[in-house]
Amino acid sequence: MRNPFRRGPAVVRGSSRGRSGQKRGRIGLAGVLVRLLAAVALAWGGGLVWFGLTLPAPAPLAATTDSVVVLTGGRGRLARGLAVLEAGSARRMLISGVAPTTTRAQLAEAAQVPVSRLSTTDLGYGAVDTRSNAEETAGWIKRGNHRSLRLVTSAGHMRRARLELARVLPAGIEVVPDAVPHETGAPGIPWEYTKFLWRRLAILAGAE
């Protein structure tokens, strides 16, 4: 006959239900985290597709500006800047991000042009990254009293370069993006997109 005073099974069943509820809670939290990560990955992937399909193009060589600014990082950029000067589409050029030991003669040799072709070119030695490229450019623009500039960099780098320029350029300065093809050996498009995205988020959050 069953002993009416035995409570052991009832306690065990209650304990099992408690553990089961805790387990479901843990699974539920893990599920939320998985869904959140999936949403972030999906948003990042969609943005990358947009970024890659809408890379900036070269500007018409006939478009005129007061100056042309070349950000170092690829040989095609300097060649494009020289072509702009040669066409008379800008009256002065800044090469931003030149290594401290690099001379005008060395740049001319690398570009396979006479040094005289760089007579209207200023060398910027103060930049080490895109942010300092923008600050160096802004200072040069103010000193030269330029009202417009043609910005030469790679297609993948252009959006981040313009983002940094917009942060520091005086109001009313026209910027004409002139993108050269993404250079072999340069950071890939996914990496450029990720850096652009993080920098944009940082600026929106109030970072300098």
C-alpha positions in Angstrom: 0.0 0.0 0.0 1.3 3.5 -0.9 2.5 5.5 2.1 0.6 8.8 2.1 3.4 10.5 3.9 6.0 10.0 1.2 6.8 13.3 -0.6 10.0 12.4 -2.3 8.7 12.0 -5.9 6.7 15.2 -5.8 9.9 17.1 -4.8 11.9 15.5 -7.5 9.3 16.3 -10.2 9.2 20.0 -9.1 13.0 20.2 -9.2 13.1 18.7 -12.7 10.6 21.3 -13.9 12.9 24.0 -12.5 15.9 22.7 -14.2 14.0 22.3 -17.5 12.9 25.9 -17.3 16.4 27.1 -16.7 17.6 25.1 -19.6 14.9 26.5 -21.9 16.0 30.0 -20.7 19.6 29.4 -21.6 18.6 28.1 -25.0 16.3 31.1 -25.5 19.2 33.5 -24.8 21.5 31.7 -27.1 18.9 31.8 -29.8 18.5 35.6 -29.4 22.3 36.0 -29.7 22.4 33.8 -32.8 19.6 35.8 -34.4 21.3 39.1 -33.5 24.6 38.0 -35.0 22.8 36.7 -38.1 21.1 40.1 -38.5 24.4 42.0 -38.2 26.1 39.7 -40.7 23.2 40.1 -43.1 23.3 43.9 -42.8 27.1 43.9 -43.3 26.8 41.7 -46.3 24.1 43.8 -47.9 26.1 46.9 -47.3 29.2 45.3 -48.8 27.2 44.5 -52.0 26.1 48.1 -52.2 29.6 49.3 -51.6 31.1 47.1 -54.2 28.5 47.8 -56.9 28.6 51.6 -56.5 32.4 52.2 -56.4 33.2 55.8 -57.5 34.4 56.3 -61.0 37.0 58.6 -62.6 36.0 62.2 -63.1 36.1 63.6 -66.6 39.6 65.0 -67.3 38.0 68.2 -68.6 36.4 69.0 -65.2 38.4 71.9 -63.7 39.2 72.7 -60.1 41.6 75.0 -58.3 43.7 72.1 -57.2 44.2 68.4 -57.3 45.1 66.3 -54.2 46.7 62.9 -54.6 46.6 60.5 -51.6 49.7 58.2 -51.7 49.2 54.5 -51.8 49.4 53.5 -55.5 51.4 54.5 -58.6 48.3 55.1 -60.6 47.2 57.9 -58.3 50.3 60.1 -59.0 50.0 59.4 -62.8 46.4 60.6 -62.6 47.3 63.8 -60.8 50.1 64.6 -63.3 47.6 64.0 -66.1 45.2 66.5 -64.5 48.0 69.1 -64.3 49.0 68.4 -67.9 45.5 68.9 -69.1 45.3 72.3 -67.3 42.3 71.0 -65.2 44.0 72.2 -62.0 46.7 74.8 -61.3 48.4 73.1 -58.3 48.8 69.6 -56.8 49.3 68.3 -53.3 50.7 64.8 -52.8 49.6 63.9 -49.3 51.3 61.2 -47.2 54.8 61.3 -48.7 57.4 59.4 -46.7 59.8 61.7 -44.8 62.8 60.5 -46.8 61.3 60.8 -50.2 62.4 63.6 -52.4 60.8 65.4 -55.4 63.5 63.8 -57.6 62.6 60.3 -56.4 58.9 60.9 -57.0 59.7 62.1 -60.5 61.8 59.0 -61.2 59.1 56.7 -59.9 56.5 58.4 -62.2 59.1 58.4 -65.0 58.7 62.1 -65.7 61.2 65.0 -65.5 61.4 66.8 -62.2 60.1 69.9 -63.9 56.7 68.3 -64.2 56.5 68.6 -60.4 57.2 72.3 -60.3 53.6 73.1 -59.3 53.4 70.2 -56.9 53.6 70.4 -53.1 54.7 67.4 -51.1 52.9 66.7 -47.8 55.0 64.9 -45.3 52.7 65.1 -42.3 50.1 62.4 -43.0 50.3 58.8 -42.0 46.7 57.6 -42.5 43.4 58.7 -44.1 42.5 61.0 -41.1 45.8 62.9 -41.2 45.6 63.0 -45.1 42.3 65.0 -44.6 43.9 67.3 -42.0 46.9 67.9 -44.1 44.7 68.6 -47.2 42.5 71.0 -45.2 45.5 73.0 -44.0 46.9 73.2 -47.6 43.6 74.3 -49.0 43.3 77.1 -46.5 46.8 78.3 -47.1 46.4 78.3 -50.8 42.9 79.9 -50.7 41.5 77.1 -53.0 37.8 76.9 -53.4 37.7 73.5 -55.1 39.8 70.3 -55.3 39.9 67.1 -57.3 40.5 64.2 -55.0 42.5 61.3 -56.4 42.7 58.0 -54.6 41.6 54.4 -55.3 37.9 53.6 -55.9 37.7 51.5 -52.7 39.3 54.2 -50.6 37.4 57.1 -51.9 34.4 57.1 -49.6 36.4 57.0 -46.5 38.7 59.7 -47.8 35.7 61.9 -48.5 34.2 61.1 -45.1 37.4 62.4 -43.4 37.6 65.4 -45.7 34.0 66.5 -44.9 34.9 66.5 -41.2 37.7 69.1 -41.6 37.3 71.0 -44.8 36.1 74.6 -44.6 32.5 75.1 -45.6 31.8 75.7 -49.3 34.8 73.8 -50.7 33.8 71.7 -53.7 35.3 68.2 -53.8 35.4 66.3 -57.2 36.1 62.6 -56.6 38.4 61.2 -59.2 38.8 57.5 -58.5 41.5 55.3 -60.0 41.0 51.5 -60.2 41.6 49.6 -57.0 45.3 48.8 -57.1 46.6 45.2 -56.9 48.0 44.6 -53.5 45.9 47.2 -51.8 43.5 46.2 -49.0 40.5 44.3 -50.4 37.1 45.9 -50.9 35.6 44.1 -47.9 38.3 45.5 -45.7 37.9 49.0 -47.1 34.1 48.8 -46.6 34.6 47.6 -43.0 37.0 50.5 -42.2 34.6 53.0 -43.8 31.7 51.6 -41.8 33.5 51.7 -38.5 34.8 55.2 -39.1 31.4 56.5 -40.1 29.8 54.9 -36.9 32.6 56.5 -34.8 32.0 59.9 -36.3 28.3 59.6 -35.7 29.1 58.7 -32.1 31.0 61.9 -31.7 34.6 60.6 -32.1 37.2 62.9 -33.7 
